[in-house]
Amino acid sequence: MIKLLLLMMSGLKLGKLLTTGGTMLLSVVVYAFIWGWRYAAGFVALMFVHEMGHYLAARQRGLAVGAPTFIPFVGAWIQLKDMPHDAETEAYVGIAGPLLGTVGALLCYFIARDQQADWLLAVAYSGFFLNLFNLIPLSPLDGGRITQVISPWLWLAGVPILMGLMFWSPSPMLILIAILAGSQVWAAWGKRNDPAVQAYRLASMETRLAYAACYVALIGFLAVMTYEVHQTLELARHARMR
């Protein structure tokens, strides 16, 4: 009986590994047809690093969490099997993804500059941009989870940002995010005076200021790096066209 239980447990672990590895491989193959295998592998690897930030933070806070799952052109996510008990825990798990994702993108950036590898520089740019995009203060994006402990009113600042992105570069994914974000904002407005919601968001001023400082600093750093790498890639593209 014990052997059977151990076999079942190992099978479950193998199933999680196959789910993550299989969906990662599928994403790499799909992206490779469009951008080439090197960029595709690097891009998916950075998404994995981002999701592992969430995963490790959730495990650190004692939350049961599933392995990352990938879907091409949608992205990746982890499934929280235990919901956070308060907004600070949700913010902690939320900010860990962009933080570790930024470290991964920064590592790609330094290697690309040292090796003069434009494809890897493009991977770094994608990493910086996607982590910056994820910090838009709207749920279900990471920024919405982080700003909830600072002030849920910051969600209102995310609405014009998302609308501007939809106007600048419309896509089905942005429309889906807008629908999900709109429902979240509407639900939050309806429950703004709910004692349970207020208790969930209760945090000390020191905690709010600490998360606000980290959030603003991360946005500023990612914005600068996204712009700098974009300019570098543009200069390299113009140089090749001459």
N, C-alpha and C positions, 0 to 999 in steps of 0.2 A: 504493500500500500504506500509506504514511504517512497519507494522507488518510483511508483506511478506519479505521485505528487511532484517529486523532483523533476520528472520528465515533462510534466505539464507546465511547470514553472519555467523550465528551460525553453519549452516551445513558445511560451508567451513572450519571453525575452527575444527569441529568434524572430517571432512575428513582428515585434516592435522594430527590430533591426532591419528586417526586410521592408517594412512600411517606409521607414525613413530613407534607407538606401535605395529602394526601388523608385520612390517618388523623386528623389534627388537625381537619380540616373535618367529618369524620364524627362525631367526639366532640362538637364544638360543636353540630351539628345535634341529636344525641340529647339532650344536656344541655339544649338550648334548649327542647325540648318540656316539660321538667319545671320548670326554674328560670328560663326566659327567656334571650334571646340575649345580653344584656349580661353577666349573671353567667357564662353558659356560655363566652363568649369570654375573659373575664378569668381564669376558672378554668383553662381549657386553656392560656392564655398562661403562667400561673404554673407549670404542669407542664412546659411547654417550657423555661422559664428554669431550673428544677431540673435537667432532663436535660442542658441545655447546660453546666451546671456540671460534670457527670460527663464530658461529651464533651470539653470544653476541657482538663480535668485529665488525661484519658487521652492526648490528643494531646500535651500538654506533657511527659508522661513517655515519649513515643515509642511508645505503644501504638496499634495499628490499631483503629479503632472505627467502628461503623456509625451512621447518622443515627437520631435518635429515632423510635420507633414508638408509636402511641397505640391503645388499645382502650377503648371506653366502659365505665365501671364496673370496669375492671381497673387502668387507669392508663397509664403510659408507661415506656419503658425504652430503653436503648441497648445494642447488642450489642458486647461486647469481642471482637474477632477475635484479639487477642493477650492471653493471660492475664498478669496481673502476675507479676513474678519473685519478689516478696517481699511480706510482709504490710504493710510500710510503704507500698509503692506502692498496694496495694489500699485501704488506709485513706485515702491521699491522694485517690484517685479517689472513694472513698466519701463523704468529708466535703465534697467540693466541691459536690455536688448540694444538700444542705441549706443550705450557706453561701450559695450564689448564690440559691437559692430563698427564703431568709429575706430577703435584700436586696430581691428582687422583691416579696415580701409587705409588707415595711416601706415600700417606695415607694407601693404601693397604699394602705396605711394612712394615710400622710401626705396623699396627694391626697384620699382620702375624707374625712378630718377637715377639710381646707381647703375642699372643695366641699360638705361635708355630704351626701355621697352614700352612703346606706345600702347600696345594692347593691354598691358598690365596697368598702365596709367588710366586707360578707359575703365578698367575694372574698379580702380580706386575711386574714380569720379562717380561711378554708379553707386558705390558703397556710401560715399559722402552724401550724395543727393537723396538716396532712399532713406537713410537714417534721418536726414533733415526733414524730408517729407513726413516721416513717421512721427515727428515731434509737433505737427500741427495740433493745436489744442482742441481736438475733437475725438470723442470715442466713436468707433472702436480703435482708432490709432493710438499709439503709445502716448502721444502728447495729451490725449484726453484722460488717460489713466493717471498721468503724472500731475496734471494741473488740478485734478479733482481734490487733492490734498492741499493745494495752494489756495485755490478758489474756483468753484465750478463756474463762476461768472466768466472766467477766461475762455470758456467754450464759445461764448458769443464772438470772441475775436477770431476764432477759427472759421466761422461761417464765411466771412468775406474772402478769407485766404483761399478756402476751397473753391468758392465760386470763381475767383480770379483764375485759379489753375484750370478749372473746367472751361473757361472762356479762352484761355491761352492755348491749351492743348486738350481738347475734349477727347474722352475715351470711355469705353464701357465700364472700366474699373473705377474711374472717378465718379461716374454716375452711381454705381453700386455703393461706394463709400459715402456719397452724399445722402443716399436714401437711408443707410444705416445710421449715419451721424444725425440726420434730421429726426429720426424716430427716437434716438437717445436724448437729444436736446429737448424734444417735446415731452418725453417721459420725465426728464429731470425737472423741467419747469412745473409739471403737474405735481411733483412730489417735493417741491422746494421747502414746504413747511412740515413735511412728514418727520416726526420725532426720530423714527428709526433711521432715516436717511441722514439727519443731522448728527445723530450719534455715530454713524458710520464714518462721517467726515471729520469728526472731532479730532483735533491735533493741536499741539502746543505751537505758540508763535515761533519758537526756535526751530521746530520741525518744518513749519511752512516756509520760513526764510531760507533754511538749508536747501530744501528742494527747489525753491525759486532760484536761488543762486546757481545751483547745478544745472537747472533747466535752461536758464538764460545763457550761461557760459557755454553749454553744449551747443545750443542753437547758434551762438555767435561764431564758435570755432568751426562748425560744420558749414555755415554760410560762407565764411572766408575761404575754407578749403575747396568747397564746391566751385566757387567763382575762380579761384586761382588755377585749379586743375582744368576747368573748362577753357580758360584762356590759353593755357599751355597746349592743350589738345588742338585748339583752333590755330595757334601759331604753327604747330607741327603739320596740320592739314594743309595750310597755305604754302608751307615750305615744300611739301611734296608735289603741289600743283604747279610749281614754277618750273 
